[in-house]
């Protein structure tokens, strides 16, 4: 019996496939790039044709697909999905409640939230394949990508101003209060608790008066917008502060003209360029999207897997799995971030020791093979 490994342009494909081979698990692959993860008749037809008449023991994917779940439910196949996004970008959460589903979230806080909603969510931290990154680093070299401080990722520029413009001064002030409150808290996610039904009702009353297009702001949409706005402001402030004192490289498709001291380096390909950036940067920043409640973002593991030094905002699970100050460095405010960046740029031996210890930890404890074993064990299967 084989596993059917569904693939799309995700970051975990290579690590997952190499682990399946190392564990001697038979598998076939099925690649498809969705334009709509929740409605695609062509995909449904192709997947059913792929599965019909086979003896697959289960279907495996990175991130959860409602359409794969629909087909697996029809064929009576277990469906394993490993979610590295936060939040899950699907509207129909009911599809996550099907009996075929075995959904693993990297973020324990997110898994707990979905369990409260009746979804059979499980928690499983992410993984890193140090061999894949090691080959990429050897092939690219680090001199070209050498940085004092670097950030790989989005600036999270949002439509916050557009959506708050029609609102009353009181409502705009209330939303600003939510953003400012969340910016002051590290290790906690306040936004969902501060979005009340009364707030949503008043906002939608304002929208109804301002336009006749029938727009209605939903709870999940507002939460995500506020989380992105908060993250964007934190990343802007961090880059602005650091770039006034040190060379800072930003690898992103985004650009902010206000950050005129930042060196924009464009997009870094995940497998070809990003490993060399992490290996060649003296300090690698991780500033998590605020929707990540407790989990270890993939970016943190990737940096360590490239033998890079990581300076990250505090996340509960990072502090549980790694020793701060010995395997990584965590900050609890922007001031703390600056002080620690300054210190470790001036103390090279300590910085290199921490990077080496972080690498050894992820190499030992965050391998894809172990995660696949954990998935199978948690659902009662033998790898």
N, C-alpha and C positions, 0 to 999 in steps of 0.2 A: 504493500500500500504506500502511496505517495502523498506528499503535501502539495497543494497548489499555492504557490507564492505569488500573490498579486503585486505587481509593481507599477509605480508611477514615478514621476521625477521627485522622489523623496531623498532625504539625506542619508537614510539608513540602509539603502539597498545593498551596497557592497558588503557591509559588515554582517548583515543578516544572511546573505547568500554564502559568504565564506564560512560562517558558523554552521550552516546546514551541512556544508561539505565536510567540515571537521568532525561533526557529530555523526557523519555517515547516514544522514536522513535523506531519503529519496524525495525529490521534488521536481515539479515542473514550474515554469514561470508563465505568467500571463500579464502582458504590459498593456496599459491603456491610460491615456491622460484625459481626465475629466475636464469638461468645461462647466458642467453642472453636476455636483456630487449627488444630487437627490432626484434628478430626472434625466434619464438617458436610455431610450428604448433600444438604440443600437448596441449599447454596452450590455444591457440585459440579455438580448438575443445572443450575443457572442459568448458571454459567460455561461449561459445555459448550454450552448452547443459544446463548449469546452468541457463542461462537467459531465454531461449526459453520457451514460454508458461506461464511466470510469469507476475506479475504486479508491478515489481520494479519501483519505481519513479525515482531512480538515482543510480549511482555506485560511491562509495567513496574509495579513497586510499591515503596512505602516499607516497609521491613522485609521479611523473608523469610516466605513462606507455604508450608508443606508442601502445602497443598491446591491452590494455584495451580501449584506445581511438578508435582504429579501430573497435572493436566490438560494442562499444556504438554508434558510428556513423552509423553502419549498422542497429542497432535495434532502433535508434532514441531516445536513452536514454541520459540524461545529465550525464556528468562525472566530478566529483569534485576531484581534486588532491591537496594536501597540501605539498609543497616542503620544506624540511628542509636541503637539500644538496646544496652546492655551489661549483662549478657550477653543472648544471644538466648533468649527465653523459650519455647522449644519443647523437648520431650523427645526426639523422634525425630530425632536428628542424621543418621541414614542418609538421610533425605529430601533433605538438602543435597548429597548426592553424585551426584544424577542428572545426566545428560549435558546436559540442557537449561539447567541453572542457570548464571547469571553473577552471583555474589554479591559485592557491594562493601561492605566494612566501613569505617566512619569511623576505627576504631581499628586501627592497624598491628599492634600487639601481639596483638590479638584475631584478626586475619587470619592472622598467622603461626601462632598456636595451632591454628586450624582447618585450615590447610594441613598441619600435622604429623599431623592426624587423617584426612587423605585427602580433605578437602573443597576444591573449587576456589575458594578464597577470594581475593579481590583487595582492595587497599587504595585507598580514595578518601575524602579529607577531605570534610566536609559543606560546605554553602553557606548563603548568606543573601541575601534579596531586600530591599535597603535601601529600595526604592521602596514596597513594601507597608508596611513599618514606618514610613516617613516620613509616609504618609497617615494611619496610625493615630495617630501622635503629634500631627499637626496637628489631627486631629479631637477628640482627648481633651484636649489641653493638658497641661502638666507641673506646673502649680501644685498641683493636687489630689494629685498623686503625689510631690511633692517629699520627699526623704528625705536624711538625713545618710549613713546606711549602710542598705542593704537586701539581703535575700536572698529570692529567689524559688525555692521548691522544698520538697521533703519534709524532714521531720526524721528520717526513717528509723527510726521506732520499731518494734522487732522483737519476736518471741516468744523471744528468746535466753534469757531467764530461765526461761521455761516448759520449753524443751527441755534446759536444763542442770540443772534441779532434780533429775531422777532419777539424775544421774550421780554417780560417786564424787568425792571431794574431789580426787583426783589428776587425773581427767579435766577437772573444772571448772577446775583450775589450769592445765592444759595449754592449754585453749581460751582462757583469759584471757591466757596468754602469747602466743598467736597474735595476738589482738586488739591487745595492747599493743605487740608488735613491729611490726605493720603501721602503727599510729598514729605511730610514730617515723620511718617511712620515707616520703619524698616522691620520686616519680619511679621507684618500684619496687613490684611487686606480689608479695608474699611468700606470701600465703595458700595458693594451690594446692600449693606445694612443701612446706608444713608439714602438710598433711593427708595422713597416711599411711594405708595400708590397715589397719595395726595399730590406729591410732586409731579408725577407723570400726568395726572388728570389736569393740573393747572398748566403744565407745559403744552399739552395737546389742545387745551382751550385757547391758548395764545396762538398756536399754529393755525387753528381753525379760523381765527379772526384775521390772520395775516395773509392767508392764501386759501384758494378754493380747490386745491388739487387733492384734498382728502388725506394728506400725509398724517400719519400717526406714529409717534415715537414709542417704541417698545422698551420694556425693561432691559432685555439683553443688549439691544442696540445702544441704549444710553450708557449702560455699564461699560461696554467695550469702548465707546467713544471717550468716556472719562478716563478709563485706564490708559488708553493710548495717549491722550492729552497729557496726563500726569507723567507718563514715561518719557514723552517727547520733551517736556520741560526739564525733566531731570537730566536727560542726555545733553540737551542744549547747555544747561548750566555747568555740567561737569566738563564738557569739551571747552566751553568758554573760559572757565577758571584755569584749567590745566594748560591750555594753549597759550595763555598769556605769560607762562613761565617756562614751558618746555615745548619742544617740537611734538606735535600730535598729528598722527595720520588717521584719516577716516576712510574706511573701505565700505562704500555704500553707493547705491543708485540715487540717494537723496542728497540734496545740497541746501544749505541755509546761508544766504549772503551775509547774515550778521556774524557768522563764525569766520571772520576774515583772517584769523591767525591759524586756522586749521588747514592742513594739507589734504585736499581731496584726491583720493587715489582711485576712485571708481569701484566697480564691482570686483570682488575676489571670488573666483570659482571655488566651490566647496572642496573639490578633490584636487584641483590642479594648483591653485594659488593660496587658498586660505591656510593650509598647513605651514607653508613657508612664512606667511605673515605672523602666525602665532609663534613659530620657532625663532623668528628673527626679531621680534619685539621684546624690548626689555620689560615693559609692563603692558599686559593685555587687560583691557577693561571689559567687565561684564556688568551691564545695567539692565536688569531683568524687566520684561513687560510686567506691569503690575498685576495682571490677571494670574500670574504664577504665584500661587498662595504659599506653598512650602517647598516645592520641588527643586531639583538640581537641573537647571536649563542645559540643553545639549551643548550650548556654547562653552560652558564651564568645563565639561568633560572633554570637548574637542581641544580646548587650549591645553589642558593637562596632558592629553594624549599626544600632543605635538611637542612635549617637553617645554611648554611655555609657562611663564609666571602669570598667574591670574589674580587680579584685584577685582573683587566682586562685591556688590551689595549683599547684605546679610539675607540668607535664605535658611530657613529652619533645617531642611534636609542636608544642605551643604555642611552646616555645623555638626550634624549628626554623623555623617559619613567621613568627614575630613577634620583634621586638627588645624584650626585656624592659627596662623603664625608659623606652622610647621609644614603644611602641605598646600596651603593656599592662604590668601589674605582677604579678610572681609571688612567692609566699612559700614558704619551705621549712620553716617550723615555725609553731606558733601564736604564739610570741613575735615572730617575724619578721612575721607577719600584722598583729599589733597595732601594731608599730613603724611599718610602712608605711602602715597605715590612718591612724594618727595624723599621720604626716608629710604625706600627700597631702590630708588634710582641712584642713591649715594652709597648704598651698601651692597655691592655686587655679589660678594660671596654669600651673604644671607639669601639674597634673591635667587641665586642659582641653586642653593641648597634646597630651598622651598620648591622650586620648579622641579628639581630632580625627585624629591619625595612625592610630590603630587603625581608625577608620571608613574612612579613605581606603584602607587596606590591604585590608579585606574587600570594599569596593566594587570594587576593581580585581581582586583575585586569588581571591575566593570567590563569584563569581556562579554562579547555577544554570546559565546557558547553557554556561559553560565546563565544568562538571561533567558535563552531558549529553554534550557533545562528547567528553570523556574516556572516558565509559562506552562510547560507540559505537566509539571508536577502539580501546579495549582489547579489545573483542570482535570487531573486524574489520568493523564496520558503518560506513556513512557517514551522518552526521546529516542 
